[in-house]
């Protein structure tokens, strides 16, 4: 059995649907996040304890990062970007648990995340700007660029999925090769490498998603500013 077959091993079936270990791990992560968020929100105090302090620090950091990119719409897009970041961190680190494979090492999972980002970009853009104004940015600065703008939407979505999958898969393969060569003489450096790389990849994916969403929201505003400058 090769590595790829292990990653997508079927766990059980629901009629015609085959539930793989990637799906089960993803469900478990989402359930754990929901339970943890519920427990923290149920026990909020004016004088926070260690868990509430950590949660508030994480939320504040995410909110500051979102506000730095899209200050006018930070509150609207922060729940989506924050949820995406938290999920990716836990999903990438879940591979450290024995017998658990991180779902982000499966191309189907990273493709699903990229599609969610793709759809969210358009949803936020249309909701904030309106359908007509949002679609107009595909014709800017010239209608000739319409095919190129459409192609860029597809290519960046594919790149978003493949980048995360490739990096997480290569990290696993590198760790496997090192263990085969050095045995268990270097487990700590490998563990630290895994943690750092998992956090970096989660940050990059979330930041790219934030930039895509913010660019879709602000495209009309930037065009209006340019028109205002030209009239002035």
HELIX and SHEET records of a PDB file:
HELIX    1   1 UNK A    3  UNK A    7  1                                   5    
HELIX    2   2 UNK A   21  UNK A   42  1                                  22    
HELIX    3   3 UNK A   50  UNK A   69  1                                  20    
HELIX    4   4 UNK A   71  UNK A   73  5                                   3    
HELIX    5   5 UNK A   74  UNK A   93  1                                  20    
HELIX    6   6 UNK A   94  UNK A   96  5                                   3    
HELIX    7   7 UNK A  103  UNK A  105  5                                   3    
HELIX    8   8 UNK A  107  UNK A  129  1                                  23    
HELIX    9   9 UNK A  131  UNK A  136  1                                   6    
HELIX   10  10 UNK A  137  UNK A  139  5                                   3    
HELIX   11  11 UNK A  143  UNK A  145  5                                   3    
HELIX   12  12 UNK A  146  UNK A  182  1                                  37    
HELIX   13  13 UNK A  187  UNK A  231  1                                  45    
SHEET    1   A 2 UNK A  10  UNK A  14  0                                        
SHEET    2   A 2 UNK A  17  UNK A  20 -1                                        
END                                                                             
